[in-house]
């Protein structure tokens, strides 16, 4: 009896602390993972995808099933065609095109190639995050806040634009071909005015696991696979990213959080996604979008395939909000976009440091 009274006293105190605490979002995840507190708070806690300041790396509703039962079917699959972008760079864009305008929280996906003398010189951003994954070569980056560095093959850069950033991304002069992928991810409305930040993830920090007797090699860039977690706190909006290679005759079932949007971009070879009558063979440079329903995606390579396949699998938490985008500005209304353009032009409200700023690496361009 004393133990019951003590437990109830603790729970009541926790309730009062929660309701008065400005850190409600942080406490919500803890509450939902504690059975006694979850029961007590059931009528007072509302979890919204867009009102949590620090969104959970793994959603409370996700529990990797011991026996995954429902495969995700393919919604669409299409070829990403090559186009020019930036200053002399070439990209294969799949998300952010008429074929797939948006896939919340994803705004754009570019498979880019930057030759010496080309690149992405000084330009602004507001309201989104960018994730750059370098496949070969090296890319330098520099911004108006004094941040500068280089990512090499296998490295990633997570950049949060927040209220405003100006930066440049240029090929390192020591390499002839620089190839990678850049993904734009939307920010929840309440985080669009946060301070900009960077987080470089080095190749050596990324866990690598194997499956199917060594026929599958998987880099856990962000998320969880085969019982292995990635480095956490990489981006504000929860996103899982895996770089997967499958040898001929290999296969894998990768679990994904229920309800998240997911796609696979094939870099090499032919990959068979799906099972049975829903299986579909997909070639390189195709983006394959999966339906939300299901516990996992299945990928395989035919036993008699001439080469391995390699693809990047990405999943993210959909954001229930309007998206209004004009170039590098991603907000929730036309008025906010107009304000962003005005702020950029007048060097105010986050763009103050852009006045008279020029990157050193942008000057390296060959004209």
C-alpha positions in Angstrom: 0.0 0.0 0.0 2.8 2.4 0.9 4.5 1.6 -2.4 1.3 2.3 -4.3 0.9 5.7 -2.5 4.5 6.5 -3.2 4.2 5.7 -6.9 1.0 7.8 -7.3 2.7 10.7 -5.5 5.7 10.5 -7.9 3.4 10.4 -10.9 1.3 13.4 -9.7 4.5 15.4 -9.1 5.7 14.4 -12.6 2.4 15.5 -14.1 2.7 19.0 -12.5 6.3 19.2 -13.6 5.4 18.3 -17.1 2.6 20.8 -17.5 4.7 23.6 -16.1 7.9 22.7 -17.9 9.0 24.5 -21.1 10.8 21.3 -22.1 7.6 19.4 -22.7 8.8 18.0 -26.1 11.8 16.4 -24.5 9.7 14.9 -21.7 7.1 13.5 -24.1 9.4 10.8 -25.5 10.4 9.7 -22.0 6.8 9.6 -20.9 5.7 7.5 -23.8 8.5 5.0 -23.2 7.5 4.6 -19.5 4.3 2.4 -19.1 3.1 3.9 -15.7 3.7 7.5 -16.8 2.3 6.8 -20.3 -1.0 5.5 -18.7 -1.3 8.5 -16.4 -0.5 11.0 -19.2 -2.7 9.4 -21.8 -5.4 12.1 -21.6 -3.0 15.1 -21.3 -0.2 14.4 -23.8 -0.6 15.0 -27.5 2.2 14.2 -29.8 2.3 16.2 -33.0 4.8 15.7 -35.9 5.3 19.5 -36.1 5.3 20.8 -32.5 8.2 18.8 -31.1 11.4 20.8 -30.8 13.8 17.8 -30.7 12.1 15.2 -32.8 12.8 11.6 -31.7 15.5 9.6 -33.5 13.3 6.5 -33.4 9.6 7.2 -33.0 8.0 5.8 -29.8 5.5 3.9 -32.1 8.4 2.0 -33.8 9.4 -1.3 -32.5 11.3 -3.5 -34.9 9.2 -6.7 -35.2 10.9 -10.0 -34.5 9.2 -11.4 -37.6 8.5 -8.6 -40.1 5.2 -9.5 -41.8 4.1 -6.8 -44.3 6.5 -5.8 -47.1 6.1 -2.3 -48.6 4.9 -2.2 -52.2 6.3 0.0 -54.9 4.3 3.2 -55.5 6.3 4.4 -58.4 9.8 4.1 -60.0 11.3 6.4 -62.6 14.6 7.4 -64.2 16.4 10.5 -62.9 17.5 12.4 -66.0 20.6 14.5 -66.2 20.4 18.3 -66.2 22.7 21.3 -65.5 22.6 23.0 -62.1 24.6 25.6 -60.3 27.6 26.8 -62.3 28.6 24.0 -64.6 27.6 21.1 -62.4 25.5 18.2 -63.6 22.7 16.6 -61.6 20.3 13.7 -61.9 17.3 15.1 -60.0 14.4 12.9 -59.0 12.6 14.5 -56.1 11.7 18.1 -56.9 10.7 17.4 -60.5 7.3 17.1 -62.2 7.4 13.3 -61.7 7.8 13.7 -58.0 7.4 17.3 -56.8 7.7 16.5 -53.0 7.7 13.5 -50.7 7.4 14.9 -47.3 9.7 15.6 -45.6 11.9 15.4 -48.7 12.0 18.4 -51.0 14.7 17.5 -53.5 17.2 14.8 -54.3 20.2 15.4 -56.6 22.8 12.9 -57.8 25.5 15.3 -58.7 28.8 15.4 -60.6 31.1 18.4 -60.2 34.1 18.8 -62.4 37.0 21.3 -61.6 35.9 24.8 -62.5 32.3 24.1 -61.8 30.3 24.0 -58.5 27.8 25.8 -56.4 29.2 29.3 -55.6 27.8 31.6 -52.9 24.0 31.2 -52.4 21.5 31.4 -49.6 19.1 29.0 -47.8 16.3 29.4 -45.4 13.8 26.9 -43.8 15.3 23.5 -44.7 18.1 21.1 -44.0 20.5 19.7 -46.6 22.3 16.3 -46.4 25.3 15.8 -48.7 26.7 12.4 -49.1 30.0 12.3 -51.1 30.6 9.1 -53.2 33.9 10.1 -54.8 36.3 13.0 -54.7 36.2 15.8 -52.3 34.0 18.9 -51.8 34.9 22.1 -49.9 32.3 24.2 -48.1 32.4 27.7 -46.6 29.7 29.9 -45.1 29.3 33.5 -43.9 29.6 32.5 -40.3 33.2 31.5 -40.7 32.6 27.7 -41.0 34.7 25.9 -43.6 35.9 22.4 -44.3 36.1 19.5 -46.7 34.2 16.3 -47.0 35.8 13.3 -48.7 34.4 10.1 -50.3 32.2 8.4 -47.7 31.7 11.5 -45.6 28.4 13.4 -45.1 27.5 16.9 -44.2 24.3 17.8 -42.4 23.5 21.5 -42.8 20.5 23.2 -41.1 19.7 26.5 -42.8 17.1 27.6 -40.2 16.6 31.3 -40.3 19.2 31.9 -42.9 22.6 30.9 -44.2 24.8 31.8 -47.1 27.4 29.3 -48.2 29.4 27.8 -51.1 30.0 24.2 -52.1 32.9 23.7 -54.5 35.0 20.8 -55.7 38.4 20.3 -54.1 41.1 21.2 -56.6 42.9 17.9 -55.9 40.3 15.7 -57.6 39.0 15.5 -61.2 35.6 14.0 -60.5 33.4 14.7 -57.5 30.3 12.7 -57.3 27.7 12.6 -54.5 24.1 13.0 -53.5 22.3 15.9 -51.9 19.0 15.6 -50.2 16.9 18.6 -49.1 14.7 17.9 -46.0 11.9 20.2 -44.8 12.0 21.6 -41.3 9.0 21.6 -39.0 7.4 25.1 -39.0 8.6 26.0 -35.5 12.2 25.2 -36.4 12.4 27.2 -39.5 13.7 30.2 -37.5 16.3 28.3 -35.6 20.0 29.2 -35.8 21.9 27.5 -38.7 24.3 24.7 -37.9 26.6 22.1 -39.4 27.4 18.5 -38.5 30.0 16.6 -40.5 29.8 12.8 -40.3 33.0 11.1 -41.3 33.1 7.7 -43.0 34.9 6.2 -40.1 32.0 7.1 -37.8 29.5 5.1 -39.9 28.8 1.6 -38.7 28.9 -1.1 -41.4 27.0 -4.4 -41.0 26.6 -7.5 -43.1 23.7 -9.8 -43.8 22.7 -12.9 -45.8 26.0 -14.7 -45.2 28.1 -11.7 -46.3 26.3 -11.1 -49.6 24.9 -7.8 -48.2 27.0 -4.9 -46.9 25.1 -2.1 -45.3 26.3 1.3 -44.0 24.1 2.6 -41.2 24.4 6.3 -41.9 21.3 7.2 -39.9 18.8 4.9 -38.3 18.9 1.2 -37.2 19.7 -2.0 -39.1 20.6 -5.5 -38.0 20.5 -4.4 -34.4 23.0 -1.6 -35.0 22.3 2.1 -34.4 23.9 5.0 -36.2 25.4 8.1 -34.8 22.4 10.2 -33.5 21.4 13.9 -33.4 22.4 14.5 -37.0 19.4 16.4 -38.2 16.3 17.9 -36.6 13.8 16.1 -38.9 14.0 12.3 -38.3 15.5 10.6 -41.3 17.0 7.2 -41.8 19.7 6.6 -44.5 21.4 3.4 -45.5 23.9 2.7 -48.3 23.4 -0.9 -49.3 25.4 -3.2 -51.6 24.0 -6.6 -52.6 26.1 -9.3 -54.4 24.5 -11.6 -56.9 22.2 -14.1 -55.1 21.9 -11.8 -52.0 18.8 -10.3 -50.4 17.8 -8.2 -47.4 14.7 -7.2 -45.5 15.2 -3.7 -44.0 12.6 -2.6 -41.4 11.4 1.0 -41.5 9.2 3.0 -39.1 5.6 2.6 -39.9 4.0 5.6 -41.8 7.3 7.2 -42.8 7.8 8.0 -46.5 10.6 6.0 -48.1 12.5 5.7 -51.4 15.5 3.9 -52.8 17.9 5.5 -55.3 19.9 2.9 -57.3 23.5 3.8 -58.0 24.7 0.6 -59.6 23.4 -2.7 -61.0 19.9 -4.1 -61.1 17.9 -4.4 -57.8 14.7 -6.4 -57.4 12.4 -4.6 -54.9 9.3 -6.2 -53.5 8.1 -9.8 -53.2 6.1 -12.2 -55.4 3.8 -10.6 -58.0 4.7 -7.1 -56.6 8.5 -7.6 -57.3 10.0 -5.2 -59.8 13.5 -5.0 -61.2 15.0 -1.5 -61.1 18.1 -0.3 -62.9 20.6 2.4 -62.0 19.7 6.0 -61.7 16.1 5.2 -60.9 14.3 6.5 -57.8 11.9 3.9 -56.4 9.2 5.2 -54.0 7.5 2.8 -51.6 4.0 2.9 -50.2 3.7 3.9 -46.6 1.9 0.7 -45.5 4.2 -2.1 -44.4 6.9 -3.0 -41.9 9.9 -3.4 -44.2 11.3 -3.3 -47.8 12.8 -6.3 -49.5 15.7 -6.0 -51.9 17.5 -8.7 -53.8 19.8 -9.4 -56.7 19.4 -12.3 -59.1 21.7 -15.2 -58.7 22.9 -14.9 -62.3 23.4 -11.1 -62.2 26.5 -9.8 -63.9 27.3 -7.4 -61.1 26.4 -6.3 -57.6 23.8 -3.7 -57.0 24.1 -0.6 -54.8 21.4 1.7 -53.7 20.7 4.4 -51.0 17.6 3.7 -49.0 16.0 6.7 -47.3 13.0 7.1 -45.0 11.7 10.2 -43.2 8.9 11.4 -40.9 6.2 13.1 -43.0 5.4 16.7 -41.8 1.8 17.8 -41.7 2.3 21.3 -43.0 2.1 23.4 -46.2 5.2 23.8 -48.3 5.8 27.0 -50.2 9.2 27.0 -52.0 11.0 29.5 -54.1 14.4 28.3 -55.0 16.5 28.0 -51.8 13.8 29.4 -49.6 11.3 26.8 -48.1 8.6 28.2 -45.9 4.9 27.6 -45.1 3.3 30.6 -46.8 3.8 33.0 -49.7 4.2 35.9 -47.2 7.0 34.1 -45.5 8.7 33.5 -48.8 8.4 37.2 -49.8 9.8 38.1 -46.4 12.8 35.7 -46.9 13.6 37.3 -50.2 13.4 40.8 -48.6 15.6 39.7 -45.7 18.2 38.3 -48.1 18.2 41.4 -50.2 18.4 43.8 -47.2 20.8 41.6 -45.2 18.4 41.4 -42.2 16.7 38.8 -39.9 19.3 36.2 -40.2 21.2 37.4 -43.3 23.1 40.3 -41.6 26.4 38.5 -42.1 25.8 38.2 -45.9 26.5 41.9 -46.4 29.7 42.2 -48.5 30.5 38.5 -47.8 32.2 36.5 -50.5 33.5 33.0 -50.1 37.2 32.2 -50.8 36.4 28.9 -52.5 33.8 30.6 -54.8 36.6 32.7 -56.3 38.3 29.5 -57.5 35.9 29.1 -60.3 37.2 29.1 -63.8 35.4 31.6 -66.0 
